Amino acid sequence: MKIPRALTIAGSDSGGGAGIQADLKTFSALGVFGMSAVTALTAQNTVGVRAVWEVDPAFVSAQIRAVVEDIGVDAVKTGMLATSAIIQQVSRDVRDLRLTRLVVDPVMVAKSGDALLHSDAVSALVEELLPLALVVTPNLHEAEALVGFPVRKVEDMEKAARKIKAFGPRYVVLKGGHLPGDPMDIMDDGETVRRFPTTRYDTPHTHGTGCTFASAIAAGLAKGLDVPSAVAEAKDYITGAIREALPLGKGHGPVHHFHALYRLAGWRFEP
């Protein structure tokens, strides 16, 4: 049996709930061998980001090429890219290495509200990386930054998804978790719009949801699923991870990446 392989190009979260730590946990939980190219080191926890150290773009590229040229990659997920220079370098590598199963999570702000993308890097994201993406997964705040108008209801989401689709990605999966009531995500492929309704769970422990969801889509693609099937599988996975989120830290605790495995083992955490 072929081993599915996925690469995350993202920042490191020292608290373990988001970033490459969340991505690698997600890949493992879903039966995919995970690899990483680190774009930035963050000193953060469930409360906030204390410091960020961005990696030289040439070294980001060296990590990507080292992995692709030896182990091989079936799908790629990008997360925190931090700067225009890193975005431009990653875009060149994606093109040169023909990494076509690309999931772009346009990470701009941490759960705590701390900025993770330089303001002048948004244009590079739109012009360089989004046209290469098979799937892009913005939340409502990221969508507003990309399209330039408020996104406050499902109809706004559909309008925003159409505009983001015009930037070049094949599929736009717009996450509606910041709307009131039960969350509604939508997926726009340029021809049809599919809705993914979900039950809202009353928990503050949602650190890493965006990273985890995008990585779950990439895991599905690495296993050979088509995009709609990969998104549906990822929705089921992240819903369980939120439902059984871990009450760690003083702020937003992490989602539970191994919830299914722990349930099978009979392990359960109490608040």
Helices and strands as residue ranges (DSSP letters): E 5-13, H 19-29, E 33-44, E 49-54, H 57-70, E 75-78, H 84-96, E 102-104, G 119-121, H 122-124, I 125-129, G 130-132, E 135-136, H 140-147, H 154-165, E 171-174, E 184-188, E 193-197, H 209-222, H 227-243, H 259-265
